[in-house]
Amino acid sequence: MQFNRNKKAIFAENYKIKAMINVNSCPFPGIHTPIYIIEEEKLRRNLNLIADVAKRADVEIILAFKAFALWKTFPIFREYIHATTASSLYEARLASEEFGTPAHTYSPAYTDGDIDEIARCSSCLTFNSMSQFHRYAERALRMNPRLSLGLRVNPHYSEVGTLLYNPCAPGTRFGVGAEKLPTELPEGIEGFHCHCHCESGADVLQRTLKHIEQQFSPWFPQLKWLNLGGGHLMTRKDYDVDLLVELLQGLHRRYPWLKIILEPGSAFAWQTGPLVASVVDVVEDAGIKTAILDVSFTCHMPDCLEMPYHPAVRGAECLEDLTAEADEVREPTVYRLGGNSCLSGDFMGYWRFEKPLEVGRQIVFEDMIHYTTVKTTMFNGIHHPSIGILKSDGKMEILRSFTYSDYRNRMD
């Protein structure tokens, strides 16, 4: 992907040259905001660790597109991993057409219109329910006889605290409980898929495995593979990688015929780059100062509002428990950060900076690559951040910039 003249022209057309500001206010001098920046060295660091775990534990670790799907970086990924996981027709096509290998595909519900193409683009196809299996298994195999079919199971155990992200919460629509499985699985089911985690540690997997094995090991002799899903945040600094390897090796010893698969998303792109924005205005009401940015929380950082959580801002102290009535709110360097959409709640706060914010100051939101670039919207016609990669040689390459036509074409 070369940064050719056409891309440069588009970039210049949509981002007017800004006045130079001092370097202390501009961690990324010379770039135009807003922009997601993937740092190649940090991405390769994560990929090296993941590849090492896969080798030591003799498992397959594949990339989940629901967390990261920037296909222009796939040449880097293919140096370390060999497959991906999809949850929809478009993700399955991305795996087949851009990553170059068929997907491990799971969807809560396949449809008559999608199942044939999904089967064509997949190597493993996991069903969410027995009814979905009975409806589509034969049809999928006619389309692709090489498919390995699986079933998502639900151990009714998860330590994910936020219900929005808990796949095993009471009333969940995901998976089949052990109490609903027949003693003999239907012909064609070769694997179980069990997803219980969200940015979890190896100790959580250790406790979860006890529930999975207690409930589902009677069926393991009928299977060829076990997919432990995503949420294994093995690239986090405090993650116990050795414990993870030990747990996976233990599974192999107990069930040597099973191929073990993990499909993390966040782990691949964890701490691989920021979203860089700029202050475009500072407003004040009731003693509360809000720095309005050229990005939007609801459009470009939706997990911050959904989870919710306060992102780390470079050079600022996050005051998470501060209320509007607190004296600290009136300090000269304490600000809420506001998005540039018309949604009233498109803001977060409060942060304490070293000095008062001025128009043009860059605001760097750390760790904004996973679960952001895949979830952004053009709600309100807000300008989409560009996507760049900071190469190992220190050069910035713009992978994509967005124009009015990208917004307009969404309405065609």
C-alpha positions in Angstrom: 0.0 0.0 0.0 1.8 3.1 -1.2 0.9 6.6 -0.1 0.3 7.7 -3.7 -0.5 11.1 -5.1 -4.2 10.4 -5.2 -4.3 9.6 -1.5 -2.3 12.7 -0.8 -4.7 14.8 -2.7 -7.7 13.3 -0.9 -5.9 13.8 2.4 -5.1 17.5 1.7 -8.6 18.2 0.4 -10.3 17.0 3.5 -7.9 18.2 6.1 -6.9 21.9 5.7 -3.4 22.7 6.8 -3.5 23.9 10.4 -1.3 26.5 12.0 1.8 25.1 13.6 1.5 24.7 17.4 4.3 24.1 19.8 5.7 20.5 20.0 4.7 20.1 23.7 1.0 20.5 22.6 1.6 18.3 19.5 2.8 14.7 20.3 2.4 13.9 16.6 3.6 17.0 14.7 2.7 17.2 11.1 -0.3 15.0 11.1 -3.9 16.1 10.6 -6.5 15.0 13.1 -8.6 13.1 13.8 -6.6 9.9 13.0 -6.2 6.4 14.4 -2.6 5.4 14.5 -1.5 1.8 14.5 2.1 1.4 15.6 3.7 -1.5 13.7 6.3 -2.3 16.4 3.7 -2.7 19.1 1.5 -4.8 16.8 4.4 -7.1 16.0 5.2 -7.3 19.7 1.7 -8.7 20.4 1.8 -11.0 17.4 5.2 -12.4 18.5 3.8 -13.2 22.0 0.6 -14.8 20.5 2.6 -16.9 18.1 4.9 -18.0 20.9 1.9 -19.1 23.1 0.4 -21.0 20.1 3.7 -22.9 19.6 4.3 -23.6 23.3 0.8 -24.8 24.0 0.3 -26.5 20.6 -3.0 -24.6 19.9 -4.3 -22.5 17.1 -4.9 -18.8 17.9 -6.9 -16.9 15.3 -7.9 -13.3 14.9 -11.5 -12.4 15.7 -12.7 -9.7 13.2 -15.3 -8.4 15.6 -12.4 -6.6 17.5 -10.1 -5.8 14.6 -10.6 -6.0 10.9 -8.2 -3.6 9.2 -7.5 -5.7 6.2 -4.6 -3.6 4.9 -2.6 -4.8 7.9 -3.2 -8.5 7.1 0.2 -9.0 5.4 1.7 -8.4 8.8 -0.7 -10.8 10.5 0.0 -13.6 8.0 3.6 -13.7 9.2 2.4 -14.9 12.6 -1.1 -16.6 12.3 -2.9 -18.6 9.6 -6.6 -18.1 10.2 -9.3 -15.8 11.4 -12.8 -16.0 12.8 -16.0 -14.4 11.4 -19.5 -13.8 12.7 -21.2 -12.7 9.5 -21.2 -13.1 5.8 -19.1 -10.0 5.2 -16.5 -11.0 7.8 -16.4 -14.5 6.3 -15.8 -12.9 2.8 -13.1 -10.7 4.3 -11.3 -13.8 5.7 -11.5 -15.6 2.4 -10.8 -12.8 0.0 -8.4 -10.5 2.0 -6.8 -12.7 4.6 -6.6 -15.6 2.1 -7.9 -18.5 4.2 -11.4 -19.6 4.9 -12.9 -18.5 8.2 -13.9 -20.2 11.4 -17.4 -18.8 11.4 -20.0 -18.5 14.2 -23.2 -16.5 14.0 -26.1 -16.4 16.4 -28.4 -17.0 13.4 -27.7 -17.9 9.8 -30.3 -17.0 7.2 -31.5 -18.5 3.9 -29.9 -15.6 2.0 -26.5 -15.9 3.6 -25.8 -19.5 4.5 -24.5 -20.7 1.1 -22.0 -18.0 0.7 -20.9 -18.2 4.3 -20.4 -22.0 3.9 -18.3 -21.3 0.8 -16.0 -18.9 2.7 -15.6 -21.0 5.8 -13.5 -23.9 7.0 -15.4 -24.4 10.3 -19.1 -23.5 10.8 -20.5 -23.3 14.3 -24.2 -23.2 15.0 -25.8 -21.4 17.9 -28.7 -23.8 18.4 -29.8 -27.3 17.5 -32.6 -25.9 15.4 -30.1 -23.9 13.4 -28.0 -27.0 12.9 -30.9 -29.1 11.7 -32.1 -26.3 9.4 -28.7 -25.6 7.7 -26.1 -28.3 8.3 -26.9 -30.4 5.2 -27.2 -27.4 3.0 -23.9 -26.0 4.2 -22.1 -29.3 3.6 -23.6 -29.5 0.1 -22.1 -26.1 -0.6 -18.8 -27.0 1.0 -18.2 -30.7 1.7 -14.9 -29.8 3.5 -16.6 -27.9 6.3 -16.2 -29.0 9.9 -19.4 -28.3 11.8 -19.6 -27.3 15.4 -22.1 -26.3 18.1 -21.8 -23.4 20.5 -22.3 -24.6 24.1 -23.1 -22.5 27.2 -21.7 -23.6 30.6 -23.8 -21.0 32.4 -20.6 -19.6 34.0 -18.8 -16.3 33.2 -16.9 -13.8 35.4 -17.7 -10.9 33.0 -19.1 -8.2 35.3 -20.7 -6.0 32.7 -24.0 -7.6 31.5 -23.7 -6.0 28.1 -20.6 -8.1 27.4 -21.5 -11.2 29.4 -22.2 -14.1 26.9 -23.4 -16.4 29.7 -25.8 -14.0 31.5 -29.2 -15.4 32.5 -31.5 -15.4 29.5 -28.6 -15.3 27.1 -29.3 -16.0 23.4 -25.9 -17.7 23.0 -25.3 -21.5 23.0 -26.8 -24.7 24.2 -26.6 -25.9 27.8 -25.5 -29.4 28.6 -29.0 -30.2 29.9 -30.3 -29.8 26.4 -27.8 -32.0 24.5 -28.6 -35.5 23.5 -26.3 -38.3 24.7 -25.3 -38.9 21.1 -24.6 -35.8 19.1 -26.2 -35.5 15.7 -24.0 -36.8 12.9 -21.8 -34.0 11.6 -21.0 -32.1 14.8 -17.2 -32.2 15.2 -16.6 -29.5 17.6 -17.8 -27.3 20.5 -17.4 -23.6 20.7 -17.5 -22.0 24.2 -17.1 -18.3 24.7 -17.2 -17.0 28.3 -14.6 -14.3 28.6 -14.0 -10.5 28.0 -10.5 -9.2 28.4 -10.0 -11.8 31.1 -6.9 -13.2 32.8 -5.6 -16.8 32.7 -6.9 -17.3 36.3 -10.4 -16.8 34.9 -9.9 -19.4 32.3 -8.6 -21.8 35.0 -11.9 -21.5 36.9 -14.0 -21.5 33.8 -12.4 -24.7 32.4 -13.6 -26.6 35.5 -17.2 -25.7 34.6 -16.7 -26.5 30.9 -15.1 -29.9 31.6 -17.6 -30.8 34.3 -20.5 -30.2 32.1 -19.3 -31.1 28.5 -16.4 -33.5 28.8 -18.8 -36.5 28.4 -19.2 -35.4 24.7 -15.5 -34.8 24.1 -14.9 -38.3 22.7 -17.3 -37.5 19.9 -15.5 -34.3 18.9 -12.4 -33.3 17.0 -11.9 -29.8 18.2 -12.7 -27.4 21.1 -12.9 -23.6 20.5 -12.4 -21.7 23.8 -13.6 -18.4 22.1 -12.2 -15.0 22.8 -11.5 -12.6 25.7 -8.1 -14.1 26.5 -6.1 -10.9 27.0 -2.7 -12.6 26.9 -0.9 -9.4 25.7 -1.8 -7.4 28.7 1.2 -6.7 30.9 -0.1 -8.4 34.0 -1.5 -11.5 32.2 0.0 -14.8 33.4 1.1 -16.2 30.1 2.8 -19.2 31.7 -0.4 -20.2 33.4 -2.3 -20.0 30.1 0.2 -22.3 28.5 0.1 -24.7 31.4 -3.7 -24.8 31.3 -3.8 -25.5 27.5 -1.1 -28.2 27.8 -3.2 -29.8 30.5 -6.2 -29.9 28.2 -4.0 -31.7 25.6 -2.9 -34.3 28.2 -6.5 -35.0 29.2 -8.0 -34.9 25.7 -5.1 -35.5 23.3 -7.4 -36.0 20.3 -8.9 -32.5 20.6 -7.6 -29.6 18.6 -7.7 -26.5 20.8 -8.6 -23.2 19.3 -8.6 -19.7 20.8 -9.9 -16.6 19.0 -9.1 -13.5 20.9 -9.7 -10.1 19.4 -8.5 -7.4 21.8 -5.3 -9.3 22.5 -4.0 -8.8 19.0 -4.5 -5.0 18.9 -4.1 -4.3 22.6 -2.1 -1.2 23.3 -1.1 -0.9 19.6 -2.0 2.7 19.0 -4.0 5.8 19.9 -6.8 7.9 18.4 -5.4 11.5 18.1 -7.8 14.4 18.2 -7.5 18.1 18.5 -9.2 20.7 20.7 -11.5 22.9 18.5 -13.2 25.0 21.2 -13.5 25.4 25.0 -16.8 26.2 26.5 -18.0 26.7 30.1 -21.3 26.3 31.9 -22.1 26.2 35.6 -18.4 26.3 36.3 -17.7 23.2 34.2 -15.2 23.6 31.3 -15.6 21.3 28.3 -12.9 21.0 25.7 -14.8 20.2 22.4 -12.8 17.9 20.1 -12.8 17.0 16.4 -13.9 13.4 17.3 -17.0 12.0 18.9 -17.3 9.4 21.7 -20.5 8.0 20.3 -19.1 7.8 16.8 -15.5 6.9 17.3 -15.1 5.5 20.8 -18.5 3.9 21.4 -17.2 1.4 24.1 -16.4 4.4 26.3 -20.1 5.1 26.6 -21.3 1.5 26.3 -19.1 -0.2 28.9 -18.6 2.5 30.2 -15.0 3.2 30.9 -12.7 6.3 31.0 -10.0 6.0 28.3 -6.4 7.0 29.2 -5.5 10.4 27.8 -1.8 11.1 27.3 -0.5 13.8 29.7 -3.7 14.0 31.7 -4.9 12.5 35.0 -8.3 10.9 34.8 -10.6 11.9 37.8 -13.0 9.1 37.5 -15.0 9.6 40.7 -15.3 13.4 40.4 -18.8 14.9 40.4 -19.9 18.2 39.0 -20.3 19.6 42.6 -16.7 18.8 43.5 -14.3 21.8 44.0 -11.7 20.2 41.7 -14.1 20.8 38.7 -13.4 24.5 39.0 -9.6 24.1 38.8 -8.1 25.9 35.8 -6.7 22.8 34.2 -9.7 20.4 34.8 -11.9 19.7 31.8 -14.6 17.4 30.5 -13.8 16.2 27.0 -16.7 16.6 24.6 -17.4 15.1 21.2 -18.5 17.1 18.1 -21.9 15.4 17.5 -25.2 16.8 18.5 -25.9 13.9 21.0 -26.2 15.6 24.4 -24.3 12.8 26.1 -21.4 12.8 23.7 -18.8 13.8 26.4 -16.8 12.3 29.2 -15.0 13.8 32.2 -13.1 14.8 34.1 -9.3 15.1 33.3 -6.7 17.3 34.9 -4.1 18.6 32.5 -0.7 20.2 33.3 -1.8 23.5 31.8 -5.0 25.1 30.4 -6.1 23.7 27.1 -6.1 25.8 24.0 -7.5 25.4 20.5 -5.2 23.3 18.4 -3.9 21.2 21.3 -3.7 17.5 20.4 -5.6 15.1 22.7 -4.2 11.5 22.5 -6.6 8.8 23.5 -4.4 5.7 24.2 -5.2 2.1 23.1 -8.0 3.0 20.7 -7.4 0.4 17.9 -9.4 -2.7 19.1 -13.2 -2.5 19.2 -13.1 1.1 17.9 -12.2 1.0 14.2 -14.8 -1.9 13.8 -17.6 0.0 15.6 -17.3 3.5 14.4 -20.3 5.2 12.7 -20.9 8.3 10.6 -23.8 9.4 12.8 -24.6 13.1 12.4 -22.3 13.2 9.4 -19.3 13.5 11.7 -16.0 13.3 9.9 -14.5 9.9 10.2 -10.9 9.7 11.5 -8.3 8.7 9.0 -6.4 5.4 9.7 -2.6 5.4 9.6 0.2 3.0 10.5 3.4 4.2 12.0 5.9 1.9 10.4 8.9 0.3 12.1 11.2 2.7 10.2 9.3 5.7 11.8 7.4 6.7 8.6 3.7 7.2 8.7 1.5 5.6 6.0 -2.1 6.6 5.6 -4.1 3.5 5.0 -7.4 5.2 4.6 -8.9 8.7 4.7 -12.6 9.4 4.4 -14.7 11.9 2.4 -18.2 13.1 2.0 -18.9 10.4 -0.5 -18.3 7.8 2.2 -21.1 9.3 4.2 -23.4 9.9 1.2 -22.9 6.4 -0.1 -24.2 4.9 3.1 -27.6 6.4 2.2 -27.7 5.0 -1.4 
